[in-house]
Amino acid sequence: MNATSIDIAGLIRQIPTQYPFVLVDRVLEHDPTGRLVAIKNVTGSEEFFEGHFPGAPVMPGVLLMEGLAQAAGIWLLQDAPDPRRLEVHLVGIDDAKFRRPAVPGDQLRLEVTVLHRRGALCRVRGEVRVGEHRVAEATLLLQIATLDPPAIDPTARVDARARLAAGVRVGAYAVIGPQVKVGPGTIIDAHAVVDGDTTLGRDNHIYPFASVGLAPQDLKYRGEATRLEIGDRNVVREFVTLNRGTGGGGGLTSIGSDNLFMAYAHVAHDCRVGSHTIFANGATLAGHVDVADHVTIGAFSAVHQFCRVGIYGFLGGYTVATKDVLPYSKTVGNRARIYGVNTLGLQRRGFAPEVIAAIRQAYRVLLQSSLNTSEALARLEAEPMIPEVRVLVEFIRSARRGVVLRRASRDNITDEA
């Protein structure tokens, strides 16, 4: 069967999606009796290369398995009368072997062959190749699950053109616009508004009176087409506002997965928010702000436009950050001052003691030595650096607005760092 005869775009929306990236670019061969071949072009701009590994990007092995699972999912849903009501779950991996790394510039050939299928379970053999070289192989066990159709309260206003996946629940008097796309299991509570070109992943929860995807609060915005993209399992509490992008800022506001936005938090146009972040009540991002993974922004804190907040950073309540906030740091105050390393946060997230010690030593060089910032960076770079310290150094090197390095006091820095 010719690959173009399959609704690939429609099927890709239903393949395993625990990871937020589609890892199938095109289907080359499709045999309905039990085989499918697809390709994935690996580019240096892929988000999963950030930090994996600095200076020598390698595609994680788990994503090679995910690519095979997605290819197998396309084959499994080929004959489904309504694939929108089905999901494919990867439930097991056996005999996985990794032969060589996959790096930017590679074109991955994803080959899957069905070994056995019984009811909702299917076992397939997968192989990843680059040219003549075998990159990885494994046996995968997948399961097809049936989802309930969307449940929409009769008082809700849902545009007929909106795309709601199976398992979505929409509460009383909620409003959903025509360009909205909502993933499986997402809950949109009473009186919430979701509009604009907005995509919500799976299992999000939008609480009452939240405003998601409406026009940006920017006087330069002239109604141009822009987007808001939100990942999976985010919690958006009451009166939170998440605005889509502007033409002048790239046209996209993006939010990752597993984030908590407490009541009255605000994410402005063209921001990029990672995953596993916490925005306390009233936390506010101006436009064009980048927030990395595992960041906590305290109540009623504000981050100035075009600033960044580094990975595992902590902003205390009522903080005003007008420069970039360093990775792993504890930053508090109006204007922001640095109180050293977010040691407690790193411990809670499982950082090894020796890694925390190395980060603290790097902060001592930055904050407590008599060296200026350039000299301190040169000293850190002169010695072998663990990846976490390299992230800190590269963050400072790439800053455009400067970074928060004003110390609260020497005593406080000594206690923390």
C-alpha positions in Angstrom: 0.0 0.0 0.0 1.3 3.4 -0.9 2.1 5.5 2.2 0.2 8.5 0.9 -3.0 6.5 1.1 -2.8 6.5 5.0 -4.0 9.6 6.9 -0.5 9.9 8.5 -1.2 13.3 10.1 -4.3 12.0 11.7 -2.7 8.8 13.0 0.4 10.7 14.3 -2.0 12.6 16.6 -3.0 9.2 18.2 0.4 7.5 18.6 2.2 7.3 22.0 2.5 10.8 23.2 4.0 10.7 26.7 6.9 12.5 25.2 5.9 15.8 23.7 7.8 15.5 20.4 6.6 13.7 17.2 9.5 11.5 16.2 8.1 10.3 12.8 8.6 12.7 9.9 7.4 10.5 7.0 6.3 7.0 6.2 8.3 5.4 3.4 6.8 1.8 3.3 3.6 0.4 4.6 2.6 -3.2 4.5 -0.8 -3.8 6.1 0.1 -7.4 6.8 2.7 -6.4 9.4 5.5 -4.0 8.5 6.1 -0.2 8.4 9.2 1.9 7.6 9.4 5.6 8.6 12.1 8.2 8.8 13.1 10.7 11.4 15.5 13.6 10.5 17.6 14.5 13.4 18.5 18.2 13.5 20.6 20.3 15.9 17.6 22.4 16.9 15.8 19.6 18.6 14.8 20.6 22.1 15.9 17.3 23.6 19.5 18.2 22.8 19.6 21.0 25.3 21.9 19.7 28.0 22.3 16.2 26.4 25.2 16.7 26.2 26.7 20.2 26.1 29.2 20.4 23.2 28.5 16.8 22.0 24.8 16.4 21.3 23.5 12.8 21.3 19.9 11.7 20.9 18.8 9.9 24.1 18.3 6.2 23.7 14.8 6.4 25.2 13.8 8.6 22.3 15.0 6.0 19.8 12.6 3.6 21.5 9.9 6.3 21.4 10.4 6.7 17.7 9.9 3.0 17.1 6.8 3.0 19.3 5.3 5.9 17.3 6.0 4.1 14.0 4.4 1.0 15.4 1.4 3.0 16.6 0.8 4.3 13.1 0.6 0.7 11.8 -1.7 -0.4 14.6 -4.2 2.4 13.9 -4.2 2.0 10.1 -7.6 0.1 10.0 -9.3 1.7 13.0 -12.8 3.1 12.0 -12.3 6.1 14.4 -8.7 6.4 15.5 -9.6 9.5 17.5 -11.2 7.3 20.1 -8.1 5.1 20.4 -4.7 5.4 22.1 -1.6 3.3 21.7 0.5 2.8 24.9 4.0 1.5 25.0 3.9 -1.0 27.9 7.1 -2.9 27.6 10.6 -3.0 26.0 12.7 -6.2 25.8 16.2 -7.0 24.4 17.1 -3.4 23.7 20.5 -2.8 22.2 22.2 0.4 21.3 25.0 0.1 18.7 26.1 3.7 18.0 24.9 7.2 18.9 22.4 9.2 16.8 23.6 12.7 16.3 22.4 15.9 14.5 22.5 15.4 10.7 21.5 11.7 10.9 18.4 10.5 9.1 17.0 7.6 11.1 15.3 4.8 9.4 12.6 3.3 11.7 11.6 -0.2 10.8 8.9 -2.1 12.7 7.7 -5.7 12.1 4.7 -7.2 13.8 5.7 -10.4 15.6 2.4 -11.3 17.3 -1.0 -9.6 17.8 -3.8 -10.7 20.1 -6.7 -8.5 21.0 -5.5 -5.1 22.3 -1.9 -6.3 22.7 0.8 -6.3 19.9 4.4 -7.3 20.0 6.7 -5.8 17.4 10.4 -5.9 16.5 11.9 -2.5 15.9 15.2 -1.5 14.4 16.8 2.0 13.9 19.3 2.5 11.1 21.4 5.3 9.7 22.4 4.3 6.2 24.0 0.8 6.5 24.7 1.2 10.2 22.4 -0.3 12.8 21.8 2.3 15.6 19.4 0.5 18.0 17.0 -2.4 18.1 14.4 -3.8 20.5 11.2 -5.8 20.9 8.3 -3.6 22.0 4.9 -4.5 23.6 2.1 -2.0 22.8 -1.5 -1.9 23.9 -4.5 -0.2 22.3 -6.9 1.6 24.7 -10.4 2.9 23.9 -11.3 6.3 25.1 -14.7 7.8 26.0 -16.0 10.5 23.7 -15.8 14.1 24.9 -18.2 15.1 27.6 -19.5 18.6 27.1 -21.9 20.4 29.4 -25.0 21.5 27.5 -24.5 25.1 28.6 -20.9 25.3 27.3 -20.2 27.1 24.0 -17.9 24.9 22.0 -17.3 25.9 18.4 -18.1 23.1 16.0 -14.7 23.6 14.4 -12.8 23.0 17.6 -11.0 19.6 17.9 -11.6 17.8 21.1 -10.0 14.4 21.7 -11.7 11.5 23.4 -11.9 11.8 27.1 -12.1 15.6 27.2 -14.5 17.1 29.7 -15.9 20.6 29.3 -17.8 22.3 32.2 -20.8 24.6 32.4 -20.6 27.9 30.5 -17.0 27.3 29.3 -16.2 28.8 25.9 -13.9 27.1 23.4 -13.0 28.8 20.1 -12.8 27.4 16.6 -9.0 27.0 16.3 -8.6 25.2 19.7 -7.2 21.6 19.8 -7.5 19.7 23.1 -5.7 16.5 23.8 -7.2 13.3 25.5 -8.2 13.5 29.1 -8.0 17.3 29.5 -10.6 19.0 31.8 -11.8 22.5 31.0 -13.9 23.6 34.0 -16.9 25.9 34.3 -16.6 29.5 32.9 -13.0 28.9 31.6 -12.2 30.4 28.1 -9.9 28.8 25.6 -9.6 30.6 22.3 -7.2 31.5 19.5 -4.9 29.0 17.8 -4.3 27.1 21.0 -3.2 23.5 21.4 -3.5 21.7 24.7 -1.9 18.3 25.2 -3.3 15.4 27.3 -4.5 15.4 30.9 -4.4 19.1 31.5 -6.8 20.7 34.0 -8.0 24.2 33.3 -9.9 25.6 36.4 -12.8 28.0 36.4 -12.4 31.5 35.0 -8.9 30.8 33.5 -8.2 32.6 30.2 -6.1 30.5 27.8 -5.0 31.5 24.3 -6.6 35.0 24.0 -4.9 37.9 22.2 -1.7 39.2 23.7 -1.7 42.3 25.8 0.7 44.2 23.5 -0.1 47.5 21.7 2.0 46.4 18.7 -0.3 43.4 18.1 -2.5 43.9 15.1 -4.5 40.7 15.0 -1.9 38.6 13.1 -2.1 34.8 13.3 -0.2 33.6 16.4 -0.3 30.5 18.6 -0.2 29.1 22.1 1.1 25.5 22.6 0.7 23.7 25.9 2.0 20.3 26.7 0.6 17.6 29.0 -0.5 17.3 32.6 -0.5 21.1 33.4 -2.7 22.5 36.1 -4.0 26.0 35.4 -5.8 27.4 38.4 -8.5 30.1 38.7 -8.0 33.5 36.9 -4.7 32.5 35.3 -4.0 34.2 31.9 -1.9 32.5 29.3 -1.6 34.7 26.1 -0.6 33.6 22.6 2.4 35.1 20.8 2.9 38.2 18.6 4.2 38.5 15.0 7.1 40.5 16.2 8.1 37.9 18.8 8.0 34.8 16.7 4.3 34.2 16.9 4.4 31.5 19.6 4.0 31.2 23.3 5.0 27.7 24.4 4.5 25.9 27.7 5.9 22.4 28.5 4.4 19.7 30.7 3.7 19.0 34.4 3.6 22.7 35.4 1.5 24.3 38.1 0.1 27.8 37.6 -1.6 29.0 40.8 -4.4 31.5 40.8 -3.8 34.8 39.0 -0.5 33.8 37.5 0.2 35.3 34.1 2.3 34.2 31.1 2.6 37.0 28.5 3.1 36.8 24.7 6.1 35.0 23.2 7.2 33.4 26.5 8.8 29.9 26.6 8.1 28.0 29.8 9.7 24.6 30.3 8.4 21.6 32.3 8.0 20.9 36.0 7.7 24.6 37.0 5.7 26.2 39.7 4.2 29.6 39.4 2.8 30.7 42.8 -0.2 33.1 43.1 0.2 36.2 41.0 3.5 35.2 39.5 4.0 37.2 36.3 6.1 37.0 33.2 6.4 39.9 30.8 6.7 39.2 27.1 9.6 37.2 25.6 10.7 35.6 28.9 12.3 32.1 28.9 11.8 29.9 31.9 13.7 26.7 32.1 12.7 23.4 33.6 12.1 22.9 37.4 11.9 26.6 38.1 9.8 28.0 41.0 8.5 31.6 40.8 7.2 32.9 44.1 4.0 34.7 44.8 3.6 38.1 43.2 7.0 38.0 41.6 7.7 39.5 38.2 10.2 38.8 35.5 11.1 41.6 33.1 10.6 41.2 29.3 13.4 39.4 27.4 14.9 37.9 30.6 15.6 34.3 31.3 15.2 32.1 34.4 17.8 29.3 34.5 17.1 25.6 35.2 16.3 24.8 38.9 16.2 28.5 39.7 14.1 29.7 42.7 12.5 33.2 42.9 11.2 34.1 46.3 7.9 36.0 46.8 7.6 39.6 45.6 10.8 39.4 43.6 11.4 41.8 40.7 14.0 40.3 38.2 15.2 42.8 35.6 18.2 40.6 34.6 18.6 36.9 33.9 18.2 34.6 37.0 21.0 32.1 37.3 20.5 28.3 37.2 20.3 26.6 40.6 20.1 30.0 42.3 18.0 31.3 45.1 17.1 34.9 44.1 14.9 37.2 46.2 14.0 40.9 46.5 13.0 44.1 44.7 15.4 44.5 43.0 16.5 41.0 42.9 19.5 39.9 44.9 21.1 36.4 44.9 21.2 34.4 48.1 23.3 31.6 46.8 22.4 28.1 45.7 18.9 26.6 45.8 20.3 23.8 47.9 17.1 22.5 49.4 15.4 22.5 46.0 18.3 20.5 44.5 18.2 18.0 47.3 14.4 17.5 46.9 14.9 16.8 43.2 17.5 14.1 43.8 20.8 15.9 43.1 23.8 13.9 44.4 25.7 15.6 47.3 28.9 15.8 45.2 27.0 17.6 42.4 25.6 20.1 44.8 29.0 20.6 46.3 30.4 21.4 42.8 27.7 23.9 42.1 28.2 25.6 45.5 32.0 25.8 44.8 31.3 27.4 41.4 29.1 30.0 43.2 31.8 30.7 45.6 34.1 31.6 42.7 31.4 33.8 41.2 30.2 35.5 44.3 32.9 35.5 47.0 36.2 35.7 45.3 37.8 39.1 44.5 37.5 38.3 40.7 35.2 40.1 38.4 32.7 38.0 36.4 34.9 37.5 33.3 37.8 36.4 35.5 35.6 34.1 37.6 34.3 32.4 34.4 37.8 32.0 33.1 38.9 30.4 36.4 35.9 27.9 36.2 36.7 27.1 32.6 40.3 26.5 33.4 39.3 23.4 35.5 37.4 20.3 34.6 33.6 21.0 34.9 30.7 18.7 35.5 27.8 19.2 33.1 25.8 21.2 35.7 28.6 23.7 36.2 29.0 24.0 32.5 25.3 24.9 32.2 25.9 27.7 34.7 28.9 29.0 32.8 27.3 28.9 29.4 24.2 30.6 30.8 26.2 33.6 32.0 28.2 33.6 28.7 25.0 33.8 26.6 23.2 36.5 28.7 22.1 39.6 26.8 20.6 41.6 29.6 23.2 40.6 32.2 22.6 38.3 35.1 21.6 38.7 38.8 24.9 38.6 40.6 24.2 41.3 43.3 24.7 39.5 46.6 22.2 39.9 49.5 25.1 39.9 52.0 28.4 38.0 52.5 26.9 36.3 55.5 23.9 35.0 53.6 26.0 33.8 50.7 28.4 32.0 53.0 25.5 30.1 54.6 24.0 29.0 51.3 27.0 28.5 49.1 
